[in-house]
Amino acid sequence: MVNTEIPKHYTASPSSFGGTPHLTINRDVTIDLDSTNAFEGPEKLLEVWFSASAKSLPLATAPQGLKGVPSETWRDMLDLVNCKILSVVESDHVDAYLLSESSMFVFPHKIILKTCGTTTLLCGLPRMLEIAALVAGFPHSVADLVKGTATAAMPYRVFYSRKNFLFPDRQRGPHRSWRDEVKSLDKLFLGGSAYMIGKMNGEHWYLYLTEPNTILTPPATPERTETKTKLLQLPSAKAAIADYHEEDDDRQDETLEILMTDLNEQNARQFHLDHASAVAEGRYYQQAYKARVDAQQHLGTIKEEASDRFQTPGNAYYSVYSQDDTVDIFSNTSEENSDYTSSCEDLSFPEELATEGHALGTIVSESSGLTDVYPTSKYPDARIDAYLFTPCGFSANGVVPSPSGHDATHYFNVHVTPEPHCSYASFETNVPSRQTGRETADVIEQVVGIFKPGRFSITLFEAKDATSYGTSSDDEDGIGEWRAMQLKAVKRYGRMDNIQGYRRIDRIVHDLEGYELIFKYYERYDWEGGAPRLGEVGL
């Protein structure tokens, strides 16, 4: 019989097996969730580091750092953001929180918060700094630096980024414009830098970041000069390299984002509840029938000439004996399966596979191919926590321990808004490319193939190895180093220009204060949807 609970030892779902990540579900919050009004797919992404690595926590910090903060404390902070915790996958190195609007990842030394829709992410940042100080024990200032909080931890680095919104007029709080977001961040941090990357009248991406050892903005600073958003320009590479010498986690930091719009409608159907339930129904009866046949064969009551296939009224055939138990997810509907008249007609279809939640989220993770991006054949301890919403929409967190036994765990997340008028999907990961044994372009092609977007952009944010560029005493302005960085990026990431089925429209390589940023924008060859729906234009 098919187990409709979240499987404890299932390789494509969260696990409570000893020594591997385990799952906690907040069932009260999951009641009556509805994605009907989840119109703004593009997420706001905040990453706050309080030390350079989990191994270099300050002496006074709690032993587990931020991971020691109770989930109830994070819940209160997330109330300010206007989102809820659905479930948590805990592991030795990172706790992955699946939210009603996207994801949160808590490491000992940093926190990553990603929210979509009309959430007010930056409204939770002052409270986040307070929690890091009072609960996790990071060095802090006791002055009233932030309105509403008396204590704020001093971050090591801060990153905030997002794609241009589709519906900026519907945003709330400091998120009504990029300029307002920069002002909000400037109230907290000194010396931040703001960038817009891409075309002002096309697809673009915003980024705000601080330098290492971020300084909090002191109180009563009179009429601070507003941080100007910089357009692409030749950077001062030497200045960035000179300050970047830690042999730590930030040297290994690598984050890939794939931001996809105008999803193929057939592919997007996978993330609708009615369609996912039809897939689950077909699989349920297929596995139940196979179990019954196996039992009868074992008892010797089935003739040898028995057919190895059975048929639903919708003429969708399922193989009983095939080693590959995949089904064509586009070949059946719930109406077809409702008239099922096979020998399994006496079975009742489990409610868990007909309603939103983690059970259908697991089914969609498998049937869509998301579980194959970091397969358990290579990452045996990898776990996915997925949730399918009503009437559509999908979120998943992945926790990926290093297969080599190295003391590290990475993550990925996927979020899908499949409605045709605002379809969007995102994929983010910090699993290092050197660990996968594949080129970054191969991961991009695999993910893009799941959704088949009309267009998409990627950002690859990678810590810069200062030793990879020669430093010449005659290169006072850093132009030579900038050119070396450009050549290195072209050589290493040139394959990313040739994503199967797509033409690259934009390519930008930029040096950002200790990091290399690659931004690329693509359109499908057969795309006939016209100019991008910008929503938000320029600054």
C-alpha positions in Angstrom: 0.0 0.0 0.0 1.2 3.5 -0.7 2.3 5.5 2.3 0.8 8.9 2.2 2.6 10.3 5.2 5.9 12.2 4.8 8.2 9.2 4.5 10.9 8.9 7.2 13.3 6.9 5.1 12.4 8.1 1.7 15.3 9.4 -0.3 13.4 12.3 -1.9 11.8 13.7 1.2 12.7 15.0 4.7 14.0 12.4 7.0 14.0 11.8 10.7 16.5 9.0 10.4 19.3 9.2 12.9 22.3 11.3 11.6 20.4 12.9 8.7 18.2 16.0 8.5 14.8 15.7 10.2 11.5 17.4 9.6 9.1 19.3 11.8 5.7 20.4 10.3 3.7 23.3 11.6 0.3 21.8 10.8 -1.7 24.7 12.3 -0.3 27.2 9.8 -0.8 24.9 6.8 -4.6 25.0 7.3 -6.5 27.1 4.7 -3.4 28.3 2.9 -4.4 29.6 -0.5 -2.1 30.9 -3.2 -4.8 32.6 -5.3 -3.5 36.1 -4.6 0.2 35.2 -4.7 0.7 37.4 -7.7 4.3 38.7 -7.2 6.7 35.8 -7.9 10.0 37.6 -7.9 11.5 37.3 -4.4 13.3 39.7 -2.1 16.5 38.0 -0.9 18.4 39.0 2.3 21.6 37.4 3.5 23.2 38.6 6.7 26.6 37.2 7.8 27.6 37.7 11.5 31.0 36.1 11.1 33.2 34.9 8.1 32.4 31.3 8.8 30.8 28.9 11.2 34.3 28.0 12.5 35.2 31.6 13.4 32.3 32.6 15.7 33.3 35.2 18.3 34.2 33.8 21.7 31.1 35.1 23.5 28.7 33.6 20.9 26.5 30.7 21.8 28.0 27.4 20.8 25.6 26.9 17.9 25.4 30.5 17.0 22.2 31.4 15.1 21.2 27.7 14.9 20.6 27.8 18.7 17.9 30.3 18.3 14.5 28.7 19.0 12.0 28.5 16.1 9.5 30.4 18.2 11.8 33.4 18.2 12.2 33.3 14.4 8.5 33.0 14.2 8.0 36.3 16.0 10.5 38.0 13.6 8.7 36.5 10.6 5.4 38.0 11.8 7.0 41.4 11.0 7.7 40.1 7.5 4.1 38.8 7.1 4.9 35.2 6.5 4.6 31.9 8.5 6.7 28.8 9.1 5.3 25.7 7.4 8.0 23.2 8.3 11.6 22.9 9.3 14.3 20.5 8.2 17.1 20.4 10.8 20.6 19.3 10.1 24.0 19.6 11.8 25.0 22.6 9.8 21.9 24.4 8.6 18.2 24.5 9.5 15.9 25.0 6.5 12.6 26.7 7.1 9.9 26.4 4.5 7.7 29.5 4.7 4.2 30.4 3.5 6.1 32.8 1.2 9.4 31.1 0.2 12.3 30.1 2.5 14.7 30.8 5.3 18.1 29.1 6.0 19.8 29.4 9.4 23.5 28.6 9.7 25.5 29.1 12.9 27.1 32.3 11.4 24.5 33.6 8.9 20.9 33.8 8.0 19.3 33.8 4.5 15.7 35.0 4.2 13.9 34.9 0.9 10.2 36.0 0.6 7.8 36.6 -2.3 4.5 38.3 -2.8 3.9 41.5 -0.8 5.9 40.5 2.2 7.8 43.2 4.1 11.2 41.5 4.4 13.2 44.5 5.5 10.8 45.2 8.3 12.2 42.1 10.0 15.8 43.1 9.7 16.1 45.2 12.9 14.6 42.4 14.9 17.0 39.9 13.2 19.9 42.0 14.4 18.5 42.1 17.9 18.0 38.3 18.0 21.6 37.8 16.8 22.8 40.0 19.7 20.5 38.9 22.6 19.9 35.3 21.8 22.9 34.1 19.7 25.4 36.3 21.6 27.1 38.1 18.7 29.0 41.3 19.4 26.6 44.2 19.5 25.9 47.8 20.2 23.6 48.6 23.1 22.8 52.1 21.8 19.4 52.7 20.3 20.7 52.4 16.7 17.5 51.0 15.2 14.0 52.3 15.9 12.1 49.9 18.1 15.2 47.9 19.2 17.7 48.8 21.9 20.4 46.3 20.8 21.7 45.3 17.4 24.4 42.8 16.5 27.2 44.1 14.2 27.1 42.1 10.9 30.1 40.9 9.1 28.5 41.4 5.7 25.0 42.1 4.4 23.6 41.3 0.9 20.1 42.3 -0.3 19.0 41.6 -3.9 15.9 41.1 -6.1 14.7 41.1 -9.6 12.6 44.0 -10.9 9.1 43.5 -9.6 6.2 42.7 -11.9 3.7 44.6 -9.8 5.6 47.3 -7.8 2.5 49.3 -7.0 1.2 46.5 -4.9 4.3 46.3 -2.6 4.1 47.6 1.0 6.4 49.3 3.5 9.9 50.0 2.3 9.5 47.8 -0.8 7.5 50.2 -3.0 10.7 51.2 -4.8 14.3 50.3 -5.0 15.2 53.8 -3.8 13.0 53.3 -0.6 14.7 49.9 0.0 18.2 51.5 -0.2 17.1 54.3 2.2 15.9 51.6 4.7 19.2 49.8 4.5 21.2 53.0 4.8 19.4 53.7 8.1 21.0 50.5 9.5 24.4 50.3 7.8 27.2 52.7 6.9 29.1 52.4 3.6 26.6 50.2 1.7 26.8 50.1 -2.0 23.7 49.8 -4.3 23.8 48.5 -7.9 21.4 48.0 -10.8 22.6 45.3 -13.2 21.0 44.9 -16.6 19.0 47.2 -18.9 17.1 50.0 -17.3 14.3 49.4 -19.8 14.7 45.6 -19.8 15.2 42.7 -17.4 17.4 43.9 -14.5 18.5 42.9 -11.0 19.2 45.1 -8.0 21.9 44.5 -5.4 22.8 46.2 -2.1 25.9 45.0 -0.2 28.2 46.1 2.6 31.9 45.6 2.9 33.4 43.1 5.4 33.1 44.1 9.0 30.0 46.2 8.4 29.5 49.3 10.6 26.1 50.1 12.0 24.7 53.6 11.3 25.1 55.7 14.5 22.1 57.5 15.9 21.3 61.1 15.1 23.3 61.2 11.9 22.2 64.5 10.4 20.9 64.3 6.8 23.0 61.4 5.7 23.8 61.4 2.0 21.7 58.9 0.2 23.5 55.9 -1.3 23.3 56.3 -5.0 22.5 53.2 -7.1 25.5 52.6 -9.4 25.2 51.5 -13.0 27.8 49.2 -14.4 31.2 50.7 -14.6 34.9 49.7 -14.5 35.5 48.8 -10.8 38.4 49.5 -8.7 39.5 45.9 -8.5 42.7 46.6 -6.5 40.7 48.1 -3.7 38.4 45.1 -3.4 41.3 42.6 -3.6 43.4 44.3 -1.0 40.8 43.9 1.7 40.0 40.3 0.9 42.3 37.8 2.4 40.4 35.6 4.8 40.9 31.8 4.4 37.3 31.2 5.4 33.8 30.3 4.3 33.4 33.6 2.5 36.3 32.6 0.2 34.2 29.6 -0.8 30.9 31.3 -1.1 29.1 30.7 -4.4 25.4 31.3 -5.1 23.6 30.6 -8.4 20.1 32.1 -9.0 17.9 31.2 -12.0 14.9 33.6 -12.3 12.4 32.4 -14.9 9.3 34.1 -16.3 6.6 33.2 -18.9 6.7 29.5 -18.1 5.5 27.0 -20.7 1.8 26.5 -19.7 2.0 22.7 -20.0 5.0 22.5 -17.8 3.5 25.0 -15.3 0.5 22.7 -15.0 2.6 20.3 -12.9 2.4 22.8 -10.1 -1.5 23.0 -10.0 -3.1 21.0 -7.2 -5.7 19.3 -9.5 -3.1 18.1 -11.9 -0.7 17.0 -9.1 -3.5 15.1 -7.5 -4.2 13.3 -10.8 -0.6 12.3 -11.0 -0.7 11.1 -7.4 -3.9 9.1 -8.0 -2.4 7.3 -11.0 0.7 6.4 -9.0 -1.3 5.3 -6.0 -3.5 2.9 -8.0 -0.5 1.8 -10.1 1.5 0.9 -7.0 -1.5 -0.7 -5.3 -2.3 -2.8 -8.3 1.4 -3.9 -8.6 1.4 -4.8 -4.9 -1.7 -6.9 -5.3 -0.4 -8.7 -8.4 2.9 -9.4 -6.7 1.1 -10.8 -3.7 -1.2 -13.0 -5.9 1.8 -14.2 -7.9 3.6 -15.1 -4.8 0.6 -17.2 -3.8 0.5 -18.8 -7.3 -3.0 -17.6 -8.2 -2.1 -15.5 -11.2 -1.8 -17.1 -14.6 1.5 -16.6 -16.4 -0.2 -15.0 -19.4 -1.6 -12.1 -17.2 -1.2 -8.8 -18.8 1.6 -6.6 -17.4 -0.4 -3.4 -18.0 -3.7 -2.0 -16.9 -5.7 0.8 -18.3 -7.6 3.7 -16.8 -10.8 4.9 -18.6 -8.8 7.8 -20.0 -6.6 5.2 -21.9 -3.5 6.0 -19.8 -1.5 2.8 -19.5 0.8 2.1 -16.6 3.6 -0.5 -16.6 3.3 -2.9 -13.7 6.6 -4.7 -14.1 8.8 -2.0 -15.6 11.9 -1.0 -13.6 11.1 2.6 -14.5 7.9 3.4 -12.7 7.6 6.9 -14.3 4.3 8.1 -15.8 3.4 10.7 -18.4 2.2 13.5 -16.1 0.4 15.1 -19.1 -1.5 12.0 -20.1 -4.2 11.9 -17.5 -6.6 14.1 -15.5 -8.5 13.6 -12.2 -11.7 13.2 -14.2 -10.2 10.2 -16.0 -9.0 8.5 -12.8 -12.3 9.1 -11.1 -13.9 6.4 -13.3 -11.2 3.9 -12.5 -12.6 0.4 -12.8 -9.6 -1.8 -12.4 -9.3 -4.5 -9.7 -8.3 -1.7 -7.3 -11.7 -0.1 -7.4 -12.3 -1.2 -3.8 -9.5 1.1 -2.6 -10.2 4.6 -1.2 -8.0 7.4 -2.5 -6.1 9.0 0.5 -7.2 12.6 1.3 -3.6 13.6 1.7 -3.1 13.1 -2.1 -6.1 15.3 -3.0 -5.3 18.3 -0.9 -2.5 20.8 -0.6 0.5 20.0 1.6 3.7 18.1 1.9 2.5 14.8 0.5 1.6 16.3 -2.9 4.8 18.5 -2.7 6.8 15.4 -2.6 5.0 13.9 -5.6 5.6 17.1 -7.6 9.3 17.2 -6.6 9.7 13.7 -8.1 7.4 13.9 -11.2 8.8 17.3 -12.3 12.4 16.2 -12.0 13.5 18.5 -9.3 14.8 15.6 -7.2 17.2 14.8 -10.0 19.1 18.1 -9.8 21.1 16.8 -6.8 20.2 13.1 -6.9 20.5 10.8 -3.9 22.7 8.5 -6.0 25.4 11.2 -5.6 24.1 12.9 -2.4 22.7 10.1 -0.3 21.9 12.3 2.6 20.2 15.1 0.6 16.6 15.8 1.7 13.8 17.9 0.1 11.0 19.5 2.0 8.3 20.5 -0.5 4.8 21.9 -0.3 2.0 22.3 -2.9 -0.5 25.1 -2.4 -4.2 25.6 -3.2 -5.1 26.1 -6.0 -1.6 26.2 -7.3 1.9 27.2 -6.4 4.9 25.3 -5.1 7.8 25.8 -2.7 10.7 23.4 -1.8 13.8 23.6 0.3 16.7 21.2 -0.3 19.4 20.3 2.3 22.5 18.9 0.6 25.3 17.5 2.8 28.7 17.2 1.2 29.0 13.6 -0.3 32.7 13.6 0.5 32.2 13.7 4.3 33.5 17.3 4.3 32.1 19.2 7.3 29.7 21.3 5.2 26.0 21.3 4.2 24.6 23.3 1.4 21.1 24.2 0.3 18.8 24.9 -2.7 15.3 26.2 -3.0 12.6 26.3 -5.6 9.5 28.5 -5.8 6.9 28.5 -8.5 4.0 30.8 -9.3 2.4 29.0 -12.2 -0.6 31.2 -13.1 -0.3 32.1 -16.8 -0.7 35.9 -16.4 2.2 36.1 -13.9 4.0 32.8 -14.2 7.4 32.8 -12.5 9.8 30.2 -11.0 13.1 30.6 -9.2 15.9 28.2 -8.3 18.7 29.1 -5.9 21.6 27.1 -4.7 25.0 27.4 -3.0 26.1 23.9 -3.8 29.6 24.5 -5.2 30.1 23.6 -8.8 33.3 21.8 -8.0 31.3 19.5 -5.7 28.7 18.6 -8.4 31.3 17.5 -11.0 29.2 19.3 -13.6 29.5 22.7 -15.2 27.2 25.4 -14.0 25.6 25.4 -17.5 24.5 21.8 -17.1 22.7 22.7 -13.9 21.0 25.6 -15.6 19.9 23.5 -18.5 18.5 20.9 -16.2 16.5 23.4 -14.2 15.3 25.4 -17.2 14.2 22.2 -18.9 11.7 21.6 -16.1 9.9 24.9 -16.6 10.7 25.8 -20.2 10.4 29.6 -19.6 10.0 32.1 -22.4 12.9 34.0 -20.8 15.1 33.8 -17.8 18.1 35.5 -16.1 20.8 34.0 -14.0 23.1 35.6 -11.4 26.2 33.8 -10.3 27.7 35.4 -7.2 31.1 33.9 -6.4 33.7 34.9 -3.8 36.8 36.1 -5.6 40.1 34.3 -5.1 42.5 37.2 -4.7 45.5 35.0 -5.8 44.0 34.4 -9.2 44.9 37.8 -10.5 48.3 39.3 -10.8 48.9 42.6 -9.1 51.1 45.0 -10.9 52.6 48.0 -9.3 52.0 49.9 -12.6 48.3 49.0 -12.5 47.3 51.9 -10.3 43.7 52.0 -11.3 43.1 48.2 -11.3 42.1 48.1 -15.0 44.6 45.3 -15.7 43.1 43.2 -12.9 39.6 44.0 -14.1 40.5 42.7 -17.6 42.1 39.6 -16.1 38.9 39.0 -14.2 36.9 39.4 -17.4 39.1 36.9 -19.3 38.9 34.4 -16.5 35.1 34.6 -16.4 34.7 34.3 -20.1 37.0 31.2 -20.1 35.3 29.6 -17.1 31.7 30.5 -17.9 31.6 30.7 -21.6 29.6 27.5 -21.8 26.8 29.4 -20.1 26.3 31.4 -23.2 25.0 28.3 -25.0 22.0 27.1 -23.1 20.1 24.6 -25.3 17.0 26.2 -26.9 17.9 29.7 -25.8 19.8 32.7 -27.1 21.7 34.9 -24.7 20.7 38.5 -24.9 22.8 40.1 -22.1 26.0 39.2 -20.4 27.6 41.3 -17.7 30.6 40.4 -15.6 31.3 42.7 -12.6 33.7 43.0 -9.8 31.9 43.7 -6.5 34.0 44.2 -3.4 35.4 40.7 -3.0 33.0 38.9 -5.3 32.6 38.3 -8.9 29.1 38.7 -10.3 28.0 37.2 -13.6 24.5 38.3 -14.9 23.0 36.8 -18.0 19.6 37.1 -19.7 18.2 34.7 -22.2 15.1 34.3 -24.4 13.8 31.1 -25.9 14.4 30.8 -29.7 10.7 30.2 -30.4 9.5 32.8 -27.9 6.8 35.0 -29.4 5.6 36.8 -26.3 7.0 40.2 -27.1 9.0 42.5 -24.9 9.5 41.5 -21.3 6.8 42.6 -18.8 8.9 44.9 -16.7 6.5 46.3 -14.2 9.4 48.2 -12.6 11.6 50.2 -15.0 15.0 51.5 -14.1 15.6 53.2 -10.8 
